[in-house]
Amino acid sequence: MAFTSFGGTLPLDDNDTLYYHMANDGTDLDRYHQLRILSAVWSAWEYHLWPFRFIHTEDINKADHLTFWAKDDIITFRDGRQVESDFKFLKNPGVLAVQFSAPSGSMILNDNYDYSLDAKGPNSFDLEKVMKHELGHYMGLGHSKAPSEIMGASYDENATLTEDSIIGVQTRQAKRLQIAATNNPAAKRFTKHFVMGVIDKPKRKRSCLQRLGLKR
Ligand SMILES: [Zn+2]
């Protein structure tokens, strides 16, 4: 296993439902496509983290997690508020995006770079991959050394969300998943099912189930 842990509070400890919001718009894609990608990325993680639910809200005050874009140190939200960015891209020009751990939970994307849906063209980055990586941090993962893994430390256009990070995030959330499973027999079956679904080798399967407290 190559996944590592990211510091900070796990976002999912207290609530089964988490609301996310995009607080302003990047310059490369229209809002419709930005939200399509953002919701696809949340869904990709949600799929592996039942019973947690991640829901988009247009109400910034209801949101647990904010995604916003910054070019320089002052950013303007869609509601007109201006705030100073937590992270200075001008001083850290090589950084594509930043994710703060829970509970503040913001993801800040560097709008000095070019983003697209498919990363075609020079110096263009696949927004889905960048967002998926940052949310992996929010879910409690650090950087991974596994090849072509979405949690790799630097951008890789071929990176995907692999078994390694899925097991990593499920392990970090194991206590909550276990509580949900204990309280609901159907959930227990489901938890077992999706844990087993991502692992091929019986030995690794057993050790993962042991970590989740589902098998001795
Ligand atoms: Zn990272």
Boltz pocket constraint, residues with backbone or C-beta under 6 A from the ligand:
constraints:
  - pocket:
      binder: B
      contacts: [[A, 133], [A, 137], [A, 143], [A, 151], [A, 152], [A, 153]]
      max_distance: 6.0
